Amino acid sequence: MPTLLQLESINVFHGDMQAVFGVSLEVAPGEVLALIGANGAGKSTLLRAVTGLTPARNGAIRFQGEDISRLPAEQIATRGIALVPEGRQLFPSLTVEENLLMGAVVKRAGHWNLSTLYALFPILHEFRARPATLLSGGQQQMVAVGRALMSNPKLLLCDELSLGLAPSVVEEIYRAFSRIRADGLAIVLVEQDVARSCAVSDHLVCMLKGRVTLAGASEAQSRDRIAAAYFGE
């Protein structure tokens, strides 16, 4: 199977503090990769490195065979990588629809537009003229996912989709994943819920203190093995 995203021994720093140590991983087209680990494991930092928001200091990040390690974030977005950030980070002065349209500024052609997005999340069509930050937490998360999809990415990076949301809302968002994947979109999912991560992903990578402690097919990992990698036992 061809490789969509390849990380080779990347190191990422916050100032003088190293947060990611020599991480290597691969994501294939259409694959869901779950990135798990405790708070402070380096998961979000790794996503930011892929998007160019916190550039890797060493190693290589390749997307569709191109080394994007030194590209600015806006150029990486035009290549087909989109981030759903932790905390959603919507534009408070914009309506739901205006927030969604911000995702389309990269002008990539593809399946996702306002019509297909409103079919995926009908409630957003109903509330399209409301300020996005007046929506519920779950509805705001739908806006954040929708904004990323509006860029028509080949790779969607999702950082803590379920954080702070009611279980029923989380279920609704995850039910949409099968439709989101239908066109071969690959997803890297950072999620604290390990059971859910394993259920929706093809492969998983566990990180601890900035290093990979476990990698492999999700269905092949036992609870004990995941726990040992997660906690460093």
Wavefront OBJ file of the C-alpha trace (Angstrom):
o trace
v 0.000 0.000 0.000
v 1.385 3.482 -0.851
v 2.324 5.879 1.926
v 0.496 9.189 2.260
v 2.340 10.584 5.288
v 5.760 9.479 6.488
v 7.599 10.777 9.528
v 11.258 9.829 9.834
v 13.010 10.310 13.172
v 11.594 13.763 13.834
v 12.522 15.815 16.885
v 10.348 18.745 17.945
v 11.169 21.417 20.501
v 9.289 24.089 22.413
v 12.070 26.617 22.759
v 14.892 24.736 24.448
v 12.632 21.943 25.721
v 12.409 18.845 23.555
v 8.862 17.482 23.287
v 9.198 14.773 20.600
v 12.143 12.387 20.349
v 12.939 10.599 17.089
v 9.373 9.661 16.163
v 8.777 7.688 12.975
v 5.388 6.594 11.646
v 3.443 6.130 8.417
v -0.149 6.732 7.347
v -1.630 5.154 4.210
v -4.375 6.714 2.062
v -7.793 6.112 3.602
v -6.325 4.833 6.886
v -7.305 5.930 10.385
v -4.317 6.072 12.718
v -5.030 6.523 16.425
v -2.367 8.455 18.329
v -2.783 7.710 22.028
v -0.951 8.584 25.205
v -1.331 10.507 28.447
v -1.353 14.296 28.664
v 2.097 15.641 27.858
v 3.060 12.637 25.731
v 3.740 14.839 22.701
v 0.702 13.932 20.606
v -0.543 17.457 19.895
v 2.996 18.640 19.298
v 3.406 15.919 16.691
v 0.262 17.074 14.880
v 1.485 20.660 14.944
v 4.783 19.537 13.436
v 2.969 17.863 10.543
v 1.006 21.055 9.860
v 4.074 23.289 10.127
v 2.769 25.189 13.159
v 5.639 23.883 15.329
v 8.321 22.851 12.824
v 10.422 19.752 13.434
v 14.046 20.595 14.122
v 15.440 17.327 12.755
v 14.248 14.412 10.657
v 11.884 14.445 7.694
v 8.140 14.763 7.183
v 7.007 13.546 3.761
v 3.521 13.941 2.327
v 2.763 12.133 -0.927
v 6.519 11.693 -1.334
v 7.341 15.404 -0.941
v 9.458 16.603 1.972
v 7.283 19.237 3.666
v 9.461 19.587 6.771
v 10.530 23.143 5.990
v 7.356 24.428 4.338
v 5.277 27.128 6.095
v 1.894 26.108 7.470
v -0.117 27.823 4.733
v 1.718 25.901 2.003
v 1.226 22.618 3.844
v -2.515 23.321 3.994
v -2.639 23.759 0.226
v -1.015 20.325 -0.159
v -4.053 18.714 1.491
v -3.481 18.524 5.262
v -6.090 19.964 7.634
v -6.143 20.180 11.438
v -9.137 20.077 13.769
v -7.410 21.673 16.771
v -7.952 20.886 20.412
v -10.453 23.346 21.830
v -11.946 23.972 18.357
v -10.520 27.525 18.050
v -13.449 28.956 16.121
v -13.560 32.599 15.080
v -15.861 34.222 17.681
v -16.813 37.184 15.477
v -17.983 34.967 12.602
v -21.176 33.011 12.011
v -21.263 29.257 11.612
v -21.255 29.527 7.828
v -18.481 32.135 7.807
v -16.344 29.856 10.004
v -16.946 26.991 7.589
v -16.004 29.117 4.592
v -12.667 29.947 6.226
v -11.700 26.344 5.512
v -12.215 26.888 1.795
v -9.625 29.663 1.435
v -7.009 27.149 0.239
v -9.241 26.619 -2.824
v -8.721 22.865 -3.166
v -11.275 21.123 -5.370
v -13.124 18.127 -3.999
v -16.255 16.610 -2.514
v -16.712 18.978 0.404
v -18.652 22.215 0.071
v -21.445 23.859 2.068
v -24.072 21.571 0.529
v -22.301 18.287 1.298
v -21.256 19.532 4.723
v -24.787 20.506 5.705
v -25.911 17.051 4.572
v -23.330 15.573 6.970
v -24.268 17.862 9.901
v -27.831 19.137 9.258
v -27.918 21.123 12.509
v -25.241 23.428 11.127
v -27.512 24.419 8.252
v -30.230 25.307 10.755
v -27.807 27.459 12.775
v -25.702 28.727 9.858
v -26.384 32.414 10.593
v -25.650 32.201 14.333
v -22.328 33.233 15.871
v -20.410 29.971 16.081
v -19.426 30.431 19.708
v -23.104 30.559 20.773
v -23.568 26.921 19.760
v -23.233 23.993 22.157
v -19.833 22.379 22.571
v -20.780 19.466 20.336
v -22.144 21.735 17.625
v -18.983 23.826 17.789
v -16.956 20.651 17.301
v -19.008 19.907 14.195
v -18.137 23.382 12.907
v -14.445 22.728 13.575
v -14.579 19.410 11.721
v -16.576 21.000 8.916
v -14.149 23.899 8.559
v -11.293 21.420 8.121
v -13.254 19.357 5.601
v -14.038 22.466 3.561
v -10.356 22.543 2.571
v -10.913 19.150 0.881
v -7.885 17.549 2.539
v -6.300 14.197 1.832
v -5.257 13.956 5.490
v -7.376 15.107 8.447
v -5.660 15.569 11.813
v -8.117 15.497 14.739
v -6.920 16.619 18.162
v -9.134 15.490 21.067
v -12.517 15.497 19.307
v -14.428 14.192 22.327
v -12.846 16.411 24.999
v -15.534 17.861 27.254
v -18.467 16.577 25.179
v -21.437 14.478 26.244
v -21.197 10.813 25.174
v -24.260 11.098 22.908
v -22.682 14.014 21.046
v -19.401 12.141 20.697
v -21.273 9.200 19.192
v -22.934 11.480 16.649
v -19.605 12.961 15.558
v -17.939 9.557 15.261
v -20.865 8.172 13.261
v -20.002 10.768 10.640
v -16.523 9.275 10.249
v -17.656 6.506 7.929
v -19.020 9.094 5.507
v -15.942 11.284 5.920
v -13.708 8.326 4.995
v -15.805 7.352 1.982
v -13.650 9.299 -0.492
v -10.398 7.818 0.788
v -9.603 10.544 3.312
v -6.942 9.487 5.836
v -7.297 10.495 9.485
v -4.856 10.807 12.368
v -6.882 10.807 15.561
v -5.577 12.006 18.920
v -8.037 10.729 21.498
v -7.944 10.135 25.256
v -10.599 7.402 25.009
v -8.373 4.430 24.189
v -11.233 1.977 23.655
v -12.885 4.293 21.145
v -9.548 4.937 19.442
v -8.996 1.222 18.930
v -12.563 0.695 17.706
v -12.437 3.331 14.958
v -8.811 3.031 13.841
v -6.824 0.683 11.621
v -3.503 1.238 13.374
v -2.410 2.870 16.586
v 0.710 4.540 17.890
v 1.182 5.057 21.627
v 3.479 7.811 22.880
v 5.013 8.352 26.297
v 7.141 11.389 27.156
v 7.681 12.207 23.489
v 8.654 8.704 22.361
v 6.775 5.899 20.611
v 6.208 2.982 22.989
v 3.842 0.876 20.871
v 2.824 0.739 17.211
v 0.787 -1.754 15.218
v -2.632 -2.852 14.032
v -5.312 -1.661 16.469
v -7.199 -4.951 16.566
v -4.024 -6.858 17.442
v -3.301 -4.948 20.654
v -4.342 -6.332 24.025
v -5.469 -4.110 26.896
v -2.432 -5.149 28.937
v -0.029 -4.288 26.140
v -1.647 -0.900 25.580
v -1.657 -0.155 29.309
v 2.044 -1.017 29.590
v 2.884 1.283 26.667
v 0.591 4.055 27.937
v 1.913 4.122 31.492
v 5.473 2.901 30.873
v 5.095 -0.245 32.930
l 1 2 3 4 5 6 7 8 9 10 11 12 13 14 15 16 17 18 19 20 21 22 23 24 25 26 27 28 29 30 31 32 33 34 35 36 37 38 39 40 41 42 43 44 45 46 47 48 49 50 51 52 53 54 55 56 57 58 59 60 61 62 63 64 65 66 67 68 69 70 71 72 73 74 75 76 77 78 79 80 81 82 83 84 85 86 87 88 89 90 91 92 93 94 95 96 97 98 99 100 101 102 103 104 105 106 107 108 109 110 111 112 113 114 115 116 117 118 119 120 121 122 123 124 125 126 127 128 129 130 131 132 133 134 135 136 137 138 139 140 141 142 143 144 145 146 147 148 149 150 151 152 153 154 155 156 157 158 159 160 161 162 163 164 165 166 167 168 169 170 171 172 173 174 175 176 177 178 179 180 181 182 183 184 185 186 187 188 189 190 191 192 193 194 195 196 197 198 199 200 201 202 203 204 205 206 207 208 209 210 211 212 213 214 215 216 217 218 219 220 221 222 223 224 225 226 227 228 229 230 231 232 233
